[in-house]
Amino acid sequence: MSVLTRDSVGRAGDRSAPGEATPHRRCGWWTTRRRDQLAGLLFVAPQLVGSVLFVLIPLGLVFWYSLHEWNVLAGTFEFVGAGNYQAMADDPNLPSVLRVTALFSAGLVMFNLSLALLLAVLLNQRLRGTVVFRTLFFSPVVVSLVAWTIVWGFLLQDNGGVNGALGVAGVDGPNWLRGDWTALLSVIVVQVVKNVGLNMVLFLAALQGVPAELYEAARVEGANAWTRFRRITVPLISPTILLTSIITVVGSLQVFAQIAVLTQGGPGTSTTVLVYYLYQRAFQFHQFGYGATLSVLLFLIVLVLTVVQWRMRRRWVFHEQ
Amino acid sequence: MRNRLTAVVALTALLGLTACGGDAAESDGPVTLRMTTWSANEAHLKLFDEIAAEYTATNPDVAGVTFDPIPFESYTTTLTTQIAGGNPPDLAWVLENSAPDFVTSGALVPLDDTLKGTEGYGFDELAPAATKLWQADGKLYAYPFSTSPFGVFVNTDLVKSSGARSPAELIAAGQWTWQNALATAKAVRAETGKAGLVVRDFDYKGWDFLSTVWTGWGAQAWSEDGRTCGFNSPEMVEAMTVLHRGIFVDKALPGPGTTADFFAGDAGMTITQISRASLLDGQKFGWDLVPLPAGPKGEYAVIGQGGMGVLKQGRNAEAAADFLAYLTNPANSAKLAQFFPPPRTSLLTAETLAKTNPLLSPEQLQEVVIDGIADGVVKPSHTGQAELNQAVRAALDPLWRPEADVRGVLDGVCTAINPLLAK
């Protein structure tokens, strides 16, 4: 977008002052156009340098490492070609890891988006106290992730706060972090409560952009609340739904600290998602080459999911700017 | 044009990075050594700094030694990441469970020549039981600076208020067995509401700490040669059945997902290394330290170790080995003995250890420390330990449920780790 703007400004400048600009451009190398280009590059340089150093070069290195057997302790680094990719295809743990990752991401995305939308719709009403609740739901977003997770780790213990509260209500709560499905559910809930506020704010902003007269017209036509939500609200905020779903899907595939702090992938392997598995392989088992191969797999999964979502937008996103 | 400039910026950045990665060893001046540790204890670091200062005063080639504490939980991971990142320390503490990986991979420099060549070092007095884990092909790859036996710390106030027989009474009567220890733990739990017996650092994840229990039954995680799984042996099944009953029927040990810190007064007894005795300094409750209870196979001891090695990939390996020889010479070993039970037989006497371990009585030092080091079984370790650790932890998880089929779960552990043991 910024490139187009710069080009169009440049062309507009050329046309608006032909008498002055043309002689300069013809006799010297240092033209207005070149000067603009350099200014533009200087503006984007800090971001560009950061991206190259911390994104593009590491990304290239990950592909390079994935073609090698890297024994950190022995200090050996041998080219094995597609050996790690073959090992990945034969890895007996990988199907279970991918299944847990899919379950985790699906649960997180559905739970996060529906709760965020519900909260946004509720907080979009003109009622007293909504500002307090907005702040309340958004505040976990700014809390340190590890601190948040450690506190939840205590709350979810067998004799922790969650079961204490359930006990008051006469319910005998499960040992949340030790049961196969309760552990996965716990990690999902901890992550959703942490981040739902961000999506909620995005939805809230989108809801406030829906023109009130559309609702009035629908009301005159006799549409009930559900129909108004389905036929007016959802289509008009669909660009935001697309944005939040892409962010949340990508985010769900990168969840690491919560797993590392709460369950370390257990019990069994019930919470070993792909990111945690590649961390184990690379940093705990010292298999950096294979860990890099799993990173490539993660990269491809994120890429495919994002492209699919982006392609599908034409079908269900109502309008695009 | 834009593309070309982008390429130039990227290339410049890359060159800048490469320029930053110069090798410090190329400079001719005195070097600074770095040692990673898992102890951030001020008293430990003060002693290390003092020894390092004495060393640098007489060795102009070494400008200083920095001690770099890394949290215990992530120690080996952080250390290997530093090595992978091209920033290896010159010296490193190595945990016993990663000893086989470090010793056999060629990551460490053999120390025999340097240590034997240091005047007055007394290489021959290092106890073979202590050095065994750190040797490969007859060469010593790390100095076992800490050989710390596991013992049972007792909160005598809690045990007394439970009305149960205390470990000291049981020892006097010759009845300090696992059966009676668990009965005392059960009484503490039932009468005081506090935890009975805590296997410290186990927390239903660090399964290797359970070797302090199953060794009493003569069970092993795997055979001596590391090739055969021992989890489904009759001895292990019996030990784990007793443990399972203790956790889920008698509540003698806190269940999964429950934390209880002995040193905060939350438990009647805890099994841990005697080096944790320093945590009892200034405690308000009465305490005792006793050896591990006898199992069906009689009395036994389990030891945990820490080694100090010189990294081959470090930039100053020769200087680092020389400093290690100084740090662990007889005089400095005696100083280190106040925190870490030493491998030198001349220092392993109750009198010597009593001078530097004021919290422990001579009887405790003799029974738990000296006898423990002489007869102790080292906690399980194997090449590829991290992967084995993870596989055993995952396969053992189903055991930590009230309705678990102990035999079935332990068979499952062997199924999971047999391919790894065969590697």
Chai-1 contact restraints between the chains, C-beta under 6 A:
chainA,res_idxA,chainB,res_idxB,connection_type,confidence,min_distance_angstrom,max_distance_angstrom,comment,restraint_id
A,L41,B,L5,contact,1.0,0.0,6.0,A-B,restraint_1
A,V49,B,A13,contact,1.0,0.0,6.0,A-B,restraint_2
A,V52,B,A10,contact,1.0,0.0,6.0,A-B,restraint_3
A,V52,B,A13,contact,1.0,0.0,6.0,A-B,restraint_4
A,L53,B,A13,contact,1.0,0.0,6.0,A-B,restraint_5
A,V72,B,T80,contact,1.0,0.0,6.0,A-B,restraint_6
A,V72,B,I83,contact,1.0,0.0,6.0,A-B,restraint_7
A,V72,B,A84,contact,1.0,0.0,6.0,A-B,restraint_8
A,L73,B,S105,contact,1.0,0.0,6.0,A-B,restraint_9
A,L73,B,A107,contact,1.0,0.0,6.0,A-B,restraint_10
A,A74,B,S105,contact,1.0,0.0,6.0,A-B,restraint_11
A,A74,B,G106,contact,1.0,0.0,6.0,A-B,restraint_12
A,G75,B,Q313,contact,1.0,0.0,6.0,A-B,restraint_13
A,Q157,B,G257,contact,1.0,0.0,6.0,A-B,restraint_14
A,D158,B,G257,contact,1.0,0.0,6.0,A-B,restraint_15
A,D158,B,T258,contact,1.0,0.0,6.0,A-B,restraint_16
A,N159,B,T258,contact,1.0,0.0,6.0,A-B,restraint_17
A,N175,B,G257,contact,1.0,0.0,6.0,A-B,restraint_18
A,L177,B,G257,contact,1.0,0.0,6.0,A-B,restraint_19
A,R178,B,P256,contact,1.0,0.0,6.0,A-B,restraint_20
A,R178,B,G257,contact,1.0,0.0,6.0,A-B,restraint_21
A,G266,B,D397,contact,1.0,0.0,6.0,A-B,restraint_22
A,P267,B,D397,contact,1.0,0.0,6.0,A-B,restraint_23
A,G268,B,A394,contact,1.0,0.0,6.0,A-B,restraint_24
A,G268,B,D397,contact,1.0,0.0,6.0,A-B,restraint_25
A,T269,B,A394,contact,1.0,0.0,6.0,A-B,restraint_26
A,F283,B,T77,contact,1.0,0.0,6.0,A-B,restraint_27
A,Q284,B,T77,contact,1.0,0.0,6.0,A-B,restraint_28
A,Q284,B,A386,contact,1.0,0.0,6.0,A-B,restraint_29
A,F285,B,A386,contact,1.0,0.0,6.0,A-B,restraint_30
A,F285,B,E387,contact,1.0,0.0,6.0,A-B,restraint_31
A,H286,B,T80,contact,1.0,0.0,6.0,A-B,restraint_32
A,F288,B,A84,contact,1.0,0.0,6.0,A-B,restraint_33
